[in-house]
């Protein structure tokens, strides 16, 4: 990066930490402001600037409550469609409720493809 080529490793780390802390602070402020705007819109208010109009986009995700699904379709069907939450499983292993080595051995990595736009001017 321009202007950082002659910096020492400690100076690079200091700049990195400053940028990270700035970004975290900006993200926290953005989230807080977003929550306030959303609450105002939910209360029926309208908000717009010269460049933007605030609207709420509703998205829906269908879920099936596990206990009710089991009651209706049975244990075998519930097990067939169940998904394991990776973070919760890892938290259980960290807490000692699951064997961490067995959990790691059980893990399967699934790859997905994402579109990435690369600049042609580099």
N, C-alpha and C positions, 0 to 999 in steps of 0.2 A: 504494500500500500504506500502511496505517496506520503512522504513526511514521517514514516515510521521505519524507514530502512536503516537509519543510523542509531536507533534506540537499542539500549541494552536489554537483555532478557527481563530484568527486573522492571524496567520502564515499560516494556511491552505488556508484562503482567499487570502493572498498575493501570495502564490504558485499558486493557481488556476488562479488568475489574470495574473500572469507572463506567465503561460502556454497558457492561452487564447490569450494574446497579441502576444506571439511568433507565435502561430498557425495562427492568423489573418495576421501577417506580412508575414509568409511563403506562405499562400494562395494567398496573393496579389502579391508576387513576382512570384509564379508559374503561376498565371493568366497572368501577364505581359509577362513573358518569353514564355508562350504558344501562346499568340497572336503574338509575334514576329516570332516564328518558323512557325506558321500557315501562316502568311503573306509571309514569305520566300518560303514556299512550294507552295503557290498559285502563286507566281511569277516564279515558275519552278525550284527552287533550290532543292537540295536533302540534307538530313541530317541523319547521323547515327553515333553511337558510337560502342564500342566493344559489348555492350549489346542490343542496341536498334536501330531500324530504324524508322524514323518518316514518317508517311504516313497520308494522309487525307482520312477519311471515309465519304462518302456522304450518308446522310439519307434524305429521302423525307417524308413530311407530307402533305397530301392533305387538302386544305382548300377551302371553297367556300365563295367568297365575299358576305356579307349580302345583300347589295343593289341589286346586280345583281341576286342573288338567289331569292329575293323577286320579282323582275321584271319578272323572268322566271316562278316561281312556285306559286307566290302569298303570301299574308300575313299569311294565315292559315298554309301553309307548312313551312314558315320561322319560325313562332312561335313554331311549332311542333318540329323542330330540333334545336332550339336555346339552348344555354347553358349559364348559369349565372356564371360569374367569381366571386368567393367568395371574393377575395381581393378587387376587384373594388366595390362590393356591400357593404362590410364593410367600405371601404373608404367613400362611399357616406353616409352611416349611421353616421360615425364619423363627417363628414362635416355638418350633419344636413339635407341633401337632402332626406334621407330615415329615417323612424322611426326605431330606433335601436331595440326596444322591439318587434315590429312586425317582423323584420328581423330575430331575434333570435328564435321567435316562429315558423317561417317558415322553419328553418334549418332542414335538414335531414342528419343524419350521415350514411355514407355507409362504410362498412368494407371491406377491401381487405386482402388477405393472402400473406405473403412474406416468402420466404425461409430464415431461419436463421441457420447458422452453429454454434454449440456450442462445445467448447473444452471438450473432455472427460478427460482431465488431471487435471482439477480443483479440 
